Amino acid sequence: MDMRCIVILSYLLFVIMACDKPTPETPVVPFEKTYGGSLADYTTGAVALNEHIYMVGTTKSLQASSGGLALTKIDASGEVLFERSYGGTVLDLGTNICTTSDGNLLLLGATSLPTASGTQVDIFILKVDENGDTLWTNTYGDANQFDIAEGVLETDDGGVLILGSAYNGSTNDFKLLRLDAQGNLLWEKIYTSPYDDRGINIERAGNDQYILLGRRQDGDDDFYAMKVDGQGSLIWENTYGTPQYEEAHSISKTSDGNFLLCGHSSGVDPLHNLYFTKITTDGVALYEKDYGGAVHDGGTSGIELSNGNLLLVGETDSYGNGSRRAFFLETNAAGELVEELSFGGDLADKFSAIVEMGDAYYLIGESTSFSASGAPDMYVVKRAK
């Protein structure tokens, strides 16, 4: 056998062996899609109802003159069933969404109203059916305050609880409203303190009790939580975090009766890490964890999956090509890392919500990387469990 044959055979053997090497595992993504028009479209919350995903946010594509509260419905394949906007002629924002026991949806946001002295911002809420048709709508506010709300849920008796903030010209305070099933205001409470407190989200604790989550600025910001009864009376309050800056974004109940709080912290990395803590119904912290890289990483939402693991999402500057990418973490119930991934392109992307439905979960947020117009679009990644 001459030397040329030996070289050719050796090369073929090398190619065959190289083909047998395992390639790095890539995430299973049944689909990755964006939704929106030629202007900016944002998502702030999402839920599953009757095997469909409903996303709430803010759209300028559908209401270009000002911006409207947006509701988009997609099926399990990511196909759009409808896109709708709600609001007036000035600026209206969508901040959150929840399902109700009668099979409908509550959409929460803020609305701006022109006044003689400027613009008044009030809390804006709608109840819609699964087709997006309005059942009722209402606004709540005070001409002397800047009112905005980000937390909403159905109460144990079928009413509505809204958590937000009231700005009095110098500081924010937690503002809690209780409505009946038709959206009529039953009562409202403002929880004043010497600090700047911003109400972010809310979760049921059972027995007509609720945990309110927000951010308290008392030098450096901390996670700030309160437990209240059905009349809004305080049961306990506590702060969580490090001596540095923490920013809370979400609270969800876990199957063991505890609560997962998610956000970000500069307590370990001065440029922020995704940070979460698990607390008991009495407000005792069980553990706290942070994940991220050398640059900025932040958490926006966290839930418990049906297998008991925790899923947390947000945004990361650590794992992109000099860009901000959507951030994904899965941990076990004790907060130990199972998987850490980033999604997106070369511009700015983030996840704001998570929905588990059927044999998959949906990571939902916004993307500039995949937008043809260059403005942010709603962004959904579906992953098989």
BAKOL-210937 format. One record per residue (C-alpha): residue number from 1; z, x, y; residue in one letter. Coordinates in nm, 3 decimals, m for minus. Layout:
BEGIN
<NUM <Z X Y> "A">
...
***
This chain:
BEGIN
<1 <0.000 0.000 0.000> "M">
<2 <m0.104 0.155 0.330> "D">
<3 <0.119 0.180 0.633> "M">
<4 <m0.051 m0.112 0.814> "R">
<5 <0.039 m0.350 0.528> "C">
<6 <0.399 m0.233 0.529> "I">
<7 <0.427 m0.293 0.903> "V">
<8 <0.271 m0.641 0.877> "I">
<9 <0.498 m0.742 0.587> "L">
<10 <0.804 m0.610 0.769> "S">
<11 <0.710 m0.811 1.079> "Y">
<12 <0.660 m1.130 0.877> "L">
<13 <0.997 m1.081 0.707> "L">
<14 <1.162 m1.035 1.048> "F">
<15 <1.003 m1.357 1.177> "V">
<16 <1.116 m1.554 0.870> "I">
<17 <1.473 m1.424 0.899> "M">
<18 <1.478 m1.501 1.271> "A">
<19 <1.368 m1.859 1.203> "C">
<20 <1.657 m1.899 0.959> "D">
<21 <1.918 m1.813 1.226> "K">
<22 <2.113 m2.117 1.352> "P">
<23 <2.036 m2.211 1.711> "T">
<24 <2.318 m2.300 1.952> "P">
<25 <2.416 m2.666 1.923> "E">
<26 <2.294 m2.882 2.211> "T">
<27 <2.461 m3.207 2.322> "P">
<28 <2.322 m3.525 2.172> "V">
<29 <2.193 m3.727 2.466> "V">
<30 <2.019 m4.054 2.370> "P">
<31 <1.918 m4.086 2.734> "F">
<32 <1.967 m3.939 3.079> "E">
<33 <1.841 m4.163 3.359> "K">
<34 <1.861 m4.222 3.732> "T">
<35 <1.842 m4.550 3.920> "Y">
<36 <1.770 m4.622 4.284> "G">
<37 <1.504 m4.621 4.548> "G">
<38 <1.380 m4.402 4.829> "S">
<39 <1.715 m4.391 5.009> "L">
<40 <2.072 m4.309 4.903> "A">
<41 <2.231 m4.496 4.611> "D">
<42 <2.582 m4.415 4.487> "Y">
<43 <2.797 m4.528 4.195> "T">
<44 <3.177 m4.546 4.220> "T">
<45 <3.278 m4.755 3.917> "G">
<46 <3.146 m4.910 3.597> "A">
<47 <3.252 m5.144 3.316> "V">
<48 <3.112 m5.285 2.992> "A">
<49 <3.073 m5.661 2.945> "L">
<50 <2.892 m5.837 2.660> "N">
<51 <2.716 m5.518 2.543> "E">
<52 <2.587 m5.436 2.892> "H">
<53 <2.691 m5.182 3.154> "I">
<54 <2.762 m5.292 3.512> "Y">
<55 <2.773 m5.024 3.782> "M">
<56 <2.908 m5.081 4.132> "V">
<57 <2.850 m4.863 4.434> "G">
<58 <2.667 m4.847 4.763> "T">
<59 <2.294 m4.878 4.825> "T">
<60 <2.072 m4.807 5.121> "K">
<61 <1.755 m4.855 4.916> "S">
<62 <1.818 m5.228 4.876> "L">
<63 <1.978 m5.275 5.218> "Q">
<64 <1.831 m4.997 5.428> "A">
<65 <1.937 m5.125 5.770> "S">
<66 <2.302 m5.062 5.697> "S">
<67 <2.402 m5.014 5.335> "G">
<68 <2.528 m5.277 5.096> "G">
<69 <2.765 m5.314 4.806> "L">
<70 <2.541 m5.257 4.502> "A">
<71 <2.559 m5.395 4.148> "L">
<72 <2.326 m5.266 3.876> "T">
<73 <2.316 m5.403 3.521> "K">
<74 <2.165 m5.200 3.236> "I">
<75 <2.144 m5.251 2.861> "D">
<76 <2.244 m5.004 2.588> "A">
<77 <1.903 m4.834 2.616> "S">
<78 <1.943 m4.779 2.988> "G">
<79 <1.688 m5.041 3.088> "E">
<80 <1.758 m5.215 3.419> "V">
<81 <1.825 m5.588 3.389> "L">
<82 <1.892 m5.637 3.759> "F">
<83 <1.980 m5.456 4.081> "E">
<84 <2.152 m5.654 4.355> "R">
<85 <2.318 m5.589 4.687> "S">
<86 <2.584 m5.784 4.874> "Y">
<87 <2.709 m5.771 5.229> "G">
<88 <2.626 m5.833 5.589> "G">
<89 <2.424 m5.665 5.861> "T">
<90 <2.651 m5.366 5.925> "V">
<91 <2.786 m5.126 5.660> "L">
<92 <2.929 m5.251 5.331> "D">
<93 <3.055 m5.020 5.057> "L">
<94 <3.129 m5.072 4.687> "G">
<95 <3.441 m4.897 4.561> "T">
<96 <3.540 m5.045 4.222> "N">
<97 <3.474 m5.307 3.956> "I">
<98 <3.668 m5.480 3.678> "C">
<99 <3.612 m5.754 3.422> "T">
<100 <3.802 m6.083 3.413> "T">
<101 <3.931 m6.284 3.119> "S">
<102 <3.677 m6.563 3.183> "D">
<103 <3.384 m6.326 3.128> "G">
<104 <3.303 m6.252 3.491> "N">
<105 <3.335 m5.952 3.723> "L">
<106 <3.532 m5.857 4.033> "L">
<107 <3.351 m5.628 4.279> "L">
<108 <3.564 m5.447 4.535> "L">
<109 <3.455 m5.275 4.852> "G">
<110 <3.483 m5.254 5.227> "A">
<111 <3.296 m5.431 5.503> "T">
<112 <3.256 m5.337 5.867> "S">
<113 <3.257 m5.596 6.141> "L">
<114 <3.146 m5.536 6.501> "P">
<115 <3.416 m5.613 6.758> "T">
<116 <3.446 m5.588 7.134> "A">
<117 <3.634 m5.260 7.099> "S">
<118 <3.420 m5.106 6.825> "G">
<119 <3.405 m5.165 6.450> "T">
<120 <3.669 m5.324 6.231> "Q">
<121 <3.679 m5.226 5.861> "V">
<122 <3.824 m5.478 5.615> "D">
<123 <3.867 m5.514 5.239> "I">
<124 <3.575 m5.697 5.079> "F">
<125 <3.587 m5.861 4.732> "I">
<126 <3.349 m6.080 4.534> "L">
<127 <3.370 m6.252 4.200> "K">
<128 <3.031 m6.271 4.029> "V">
<129 <2.907 m6.393 3.692> "D">
<130 <2.722 m6.175 3.439> "E">
<131 <2.394 m6.243 3.621> "N">
<132 <2.536 m6.119 3.950> "G">
<133 <2.554 m6.464 4.109> "D">
<134 <2.844 m6.499 4.351> "T">
<135 <3.129 m6.731 4.248> "L">
<136 <3.343 m6.658 4.551> "W">
<137 <3.387 m6.392 4.816> "T">
<138 <3.653 m6.303 5.070> "N">
<139 <3.762 m6.039 5.319> "T">
<140 <4.112 m5.928 5.413> "Y">
<141 <4.217 m5.715 5.704> "G">
<142 <4.387 m5.674 6.037> "D">
<143 <4.217 m5.611 6.368> "A">
<144 <4.482 m5.349 6.443> "N">
<145 <4.431 m5.156 6.118> "Q">
<146 <4.156 m4.980 5.927> "F">
<147 <4.177 m5.137 5.578> "D">
<148 <3.998 m5.006 5.270> "I">
<149 <4.072 m5.063 4.900> "A">
<150 <3.973 m4.872 4.587> "E">
<151 <4.183 m5.031 4.311> "G">
<152 <4.137 m5.378 4.159> "V">
<153 <4.239 m5.559 3.840> "L">
<154 <4.306 m5.904 3.703> "E">
<155 <4.676 m5.987 3.682> "T">
<156 <4.850 m6.122 3.373> "D">
<157 <4.826 m6.478 3.509> "D">
<158 <4.454 m6.460 3.593> "G">
<159 <4.496 m6.368 3.959> "G">
<160 <4.385 m6.050 4.131> "V">
<161 <4.570 m5.740 4.250> "L">
<162 <4.409 m5.507 4.505> "I">
<163 <4.537 m5.163 4.604> "L">
<164 <4.420 m4.991 4.917> "G">
<165 <4.530 m4.821 5.234> "S">
<166 <4.613 m4.945 5.581> "A">
<167 <4.554 m4.700 5.866> "Y">
<168 <4.767 m4.771 6.171> "N">
<169 <4.614 m4.513 6.402> "G">
<170 <4.817 m4.215 6.288> "S">
<171 <4.889 m4.239 5.914> "T">
<172 <4.787 m4.433 5.603> "N">
<173 <5.022 m4.646 5.393> "D">
<174 <4.976 m4.809 5.053> "F">
<175 <4.860 m5.169 5.093> "K">
<176 <4.889 m5.413 4.801> "L">
<177 <4.741 m5.765 4.797> "L">
<178 <4.786 m6.038 4.539> "R">
<179 <4.530 m6.319 4.520> "L">
<180 <4.505 m6.631 4.310> "D">
<181 <4.214 m6.686 4.071> "A">
<182 <3.998 m6.827 4.354> "Q">
<183 <4.054 m6.530 4.585> "G">
<184 <4.312 m6.692 4.812> "N">
<185 <4.570 m6.450 4.946> "L">
<186 <4.919 m6.511 4.802> "L">
<187 <5.091 m6.215 4.966> "W">
<188 <5.036 m5.862 5.090> "E">
<189 <5.271 m5.568 5.123> "K">
<190 <5.247 m5.241 5.312> "I">
<191 <5.469 m4.962 5.179> "Y">
<192 <5.557 m4.751 5.480> "T">
<193 <5.683 m4.395 5.454> "S">
<194 <5.711 m4.088 5.678> "P">
<195 <5.406 m3.946 5.498> "Y">
<196 <5.036 m4.015 5.480> "D">
<197 <4.986 m4.222 5.161> "D">
<198 <4.647 m4.338 5.036> "R">
<199 <4.623 m4.600 4.758> "G">
<200 <4.353 m4.513 4.503> "I">
<201 <4.382 m4.707 4.178> "N">
<202 <4.597 m4.943 3.974> "I">
<203 <4.677 m5.015 3.609> "E">
<204 <4.870 m5.279 3.413> "R">
<205 <5.208 m5.175 3.271> "A">
<206 <5.283 m5.504 3.089> "G">
<207 <5.520 m5.791 3.169> "N">
<208 <5.351 m5.850 3.506> "D">
<209 <5.431 m5.496 3.618> "Q">
<210 <5.179 m5.246 3.755> "Y">
<211 <5.147 m4.876 3.830> "I">
<212 <4.985 m4.787 4.162> "L">
<213 <4.828 m4.443 4.197> "L">
<214 <4.741 m4.260 4.513> "G">
<215 <4.773 m3.944 4.713> "R">
<216 <5.070 m3.844 4.928> "R">
<217 <5.035 m3.586 5.202> "Q">
<218 <5.374 m3.430 5.264> "D">
<219 <5.268 m3.079 5.354> "G">
<220 <5.036 m3.036 5.057> "D">
<221 <4.892 m3.342 4.887> "D">
<222 <5.035 m3.462 4.553> "D">
<223 <4.958 m3.735 4.304> "F">
<224 <5.180 m4.025 4.412> "Y">
<225 <5.262 m4.316 4.179> "A">
<226 <5.468 m4.632 4.218> "M">
<227 <5.564 m4.896 3.966> "K">
<228 <5.602 m5.248 4.105> "V">
<229 <5.674 m5.592 3.966> "D">
<230 <5.459 m5.902 4.006> "G">
<231 <5.597 m5.965 4.354> "Q">
<232 <5.528 m5.610 4.469> "G">
<233 <5.892 m5.499 4.460> "S">
<234 <5.937 m5.130 4.391> "L">
<235 <6.070 m5.029 4.047> "I">
<236 <6.021 m4.653 4.079> "W">
<237 <5.812 m4.396 4.264> "E">
<238 <5.729 m4.034 4.187> "N">
<239 <5.500 m3.747 4.282> "T">
<240 <5.319 m3.511 4.043> "Y">
<241 <5.155 m3.176 4.088> "G">
<242 <5.218 m2.822 4.204> "T">
<243 <5.338 m2.684 4.539> "P">
<244 <4.968 m2.669 4.632> "Q">
<245 <4.704 m2.939 4.686> "Y">
<246 <4.638 m3.222 4.437> "E">
<247 <4.403 m3.518 4.480> "E">
<248 <4.434 m3.822 4.250> "A">
<249 <4.138 m4.039 4.153> "H">
<250 <4.202 m4.248 3.841> "S">
<251 <4.468 m4.399 3.617> "I">
<252 <4.417 m4.553 3.273> "S">
<253 <4.651 m4.677 3.003> "K">
<254 <4.651 m4.505 2.663> "T">
<255 <4.718 m4.656 2.321> "S">
<256 <5.067 m4.502 2.303> "D">
<257 <5.175 m4.702 2.610> "G">
<258 <5.154 m4.406 2.846> "N">
<259 <4.920 m4.342 3.140> "F">
<260 <4.652 m4.082 3.206> "L">
<261 <4.621 m3.968 3.569> "L">
<262 <4.313 m3.765 3.664> "C">
<263 <4.204 m3.570 3.972> "G">
<264 <4.201 m3.209 4.082> "H">
<265 <4.444 m2.936 4.182> "S">
<266 <4.449 m2.603 4.366> "S">
<267 <4.783 m2.515 4.208> "G">
<268 <4.633 m2.274 3.953> "V">
<269 <4.294 m2.195 4.105> "D">
<270 <4.289 m2.210 4.487> "P">
<271 <3.933 m2.348 4.473> "L">
<272 <4.047 m2.643 4.255> "H">
<273 <4.041 m2.720 3.885> "N">
<274 <4.004 m3.054 3.712> "L">
<275 <4.367 m3.162 3.669> "Y">
<276 <4.528 m3.439 3.469> "F">
<277 <4.875 m3.544 3.367> "T">
<278 <5.012 m3.798 3.122> "K">
<279 <5.316 m4.002 3.226> "I">
<280 <5.538 m4.262 3.060> "T">
<281 <5.583 m4.618 3.181> "T">
<282 <5.905 m4.492 3.347> "D">
<283 <5.715 m4.229 3.543> "G">
<284 <5.820 m3.924 3.340> "V">
<285 <5.550 m3.657 3.312> "A">
<286 <5.482 m3.565 2.948> "L">
<287 <5.240 m3.281 3.022> "Y">
<288 <4.990 m3.159 3.278> "E">
<289 <4.665 m2.970 3.217> "K">
<290 <4.390 m2.814 3.423> "D">
<291 <4.042 m2.694 3.329> "Y">
<292 <3.760 m2.527 3.512> "G">
<293 <3.606 m2.196 3.610> "G">
<294 <3.611 m1.953 3.898> "A">
<295 <3.479 m2.191 4.162> "V">
<296 <3.547 m2.556 4.256> "H">
<297 <3.596 m2.812 3.975> "D">
<298 <3.724 m3.165 4.026> "G">
<299 <3.811 m3.470 3.818> "G">
<300 <3.716 m3.825 3.912> "T">
<301 <3.791 m4.038 3.603> "S">
<302 <3.965 m4.021 3.266> "G">
<303 <3.998 m4.257 2.970> "I">
<304 <4.122 m4.258 2.612> "E">
<305 <3.847 m4.297 2.352> "L">
<306 <3.885 m4.521 2.047> "S">
<307 <3.948 m4.209 1.833> "N">
<308 <4.252 m4.117 2.045> "G">
<309 <4.088 m3.827 2.228> "N">
<310 <4.074 m3.810 2.607> "L">
<311 <3.750 m3.802 2.804> "L">
<312 <3.753 m3.673 3.162> "L">
<313 <3.466 m3.634 3.406> "V">
<314 <3.399 m3.507 3.754> "G">
<315 <3.204 m3.228 3.918> "E">
<316 <3.183 m2.850 3.883> "T">
<317 <3.054 m2.556 4.084> "D">
<318 <3.164 m2.311 3.816> "S">
<319 <2.902 m2.388 3.553> "Y">
<320 <2.585 m2.447 3.755> "G">
<321 <2.318 m2.214 3.889> "N">
<322 <2.485 m2.199 4.225> "G">
<323 <2.477 m2.578 4.240> "S">
<324 <2.723 m2.861 4.184> "R">
<325 <2.682 m3.018 3.840> "R">
<326 <2.838 m3.316 3.665> "A">
<327 <3.143 m3.208 3.462> "F">
<328 <3.257 m3.339 3.123> "F">
<329 <3.568 m3.263 2.918> "L">
<330 <3.693 m3.399 2.587> "E">
<331 <4.046 m3.313 2.474> "T">
<332 <4.276 m3.427 2.197> "N">
<333 <4.566 m3.660 2.273> "A">
<334 <4.782 m3.361 2.369> "A">
<335 <4.529 m3.245 2.628> "G">
<336 <4.397 m2.950 2.426> "E">
<337 <4.028 m2.880 2.481> "L">
<338 <3.774 m3.010 2.228> "V">
<339 <3.452 m2.980 2.430> "E">
<340 <3.352 m2.880 2.784> "E">
<341 <3.000 m2.940 2.920> "L">
<342 <2.808 m2.970 3.243> "S">
<343 <2.507 m3.191 3.314> "F">
<344 <2.252 m3.213 3.589> "G">
<345 <2.000 m2.992 3.763> "G">
<346 <1.980 m2.740 4.043> "D">
<347 <2.101 m2.955 4.332> "L">
<348 <2.412 m3.179 4.348> "A">
<349 <2.529 m3.403 4.062> "D">
<350 <2.859 m3.558 3.958> "K">
<351 <3.015 m3.817 3.729> "F">
<352 <3.245 m4.085 3.874> "S">
<353 <3.310 m4.321 3.581> "A">
<354 <3.313 m4.344 3.201> "I">
<355 <3.240 m4.644 2.983> "V">
<356 <3.285 m4.654 2.606> "E">
<357 <3.064 m4.914 2.439> "M">
<358 <2.969 m4.946 2.072> "G">
<359 <2.885 m4.614 1.911> "D">
<360 <2.840 m4.428 2.240> "A">
<361 <2.992 m4.355 2.576> "Y">
<362 <2.820 m4.356 2.913> "Y">
<363 <2.887 m4.095 3.181> "L">
<364 <2.806 m4.251 3.516> "I">
<365 <2.773 m4.105 3.864> "G">
<366 <2.510 m3.980 4.103> "E">
<367 <2.237 m3.716 4.107> "S">
<368 <2.027 m3.547 4.370> "T">
<369 <1.869 m3.307 4.119> "S">
<370 <1.666 m3.577 3.946> "F">
<371 <1.585 m3.785 4.255> "S">
<372 <1.219 m3.798 4.358> "A">
<373 <1.316 m3.879 4.717> "S">
<374 <1.579 m3.608 4.759> "G">
<375 <1.846 m3.871 4.831> "A">
<376 <2.121 m3.935 4.573> "P">
<377 <2.043 m4.179 4.293> "D">
<378 <2.271 m4.350 4.042> "M">
<379 <2.291 m4.128 3.732> "Y">
<380 <2.374 m4.223 3.372> "V">
<381 <2.404 m4.002 3.064> "V">
<382 <2.453 m4.172 2.727> "K">
<383 <2.613 m3.968 2.449> "R">
<384 <2.663 m4.066 2.087> "A">
<385 <3.021 m4.047 1.965> "K">
***
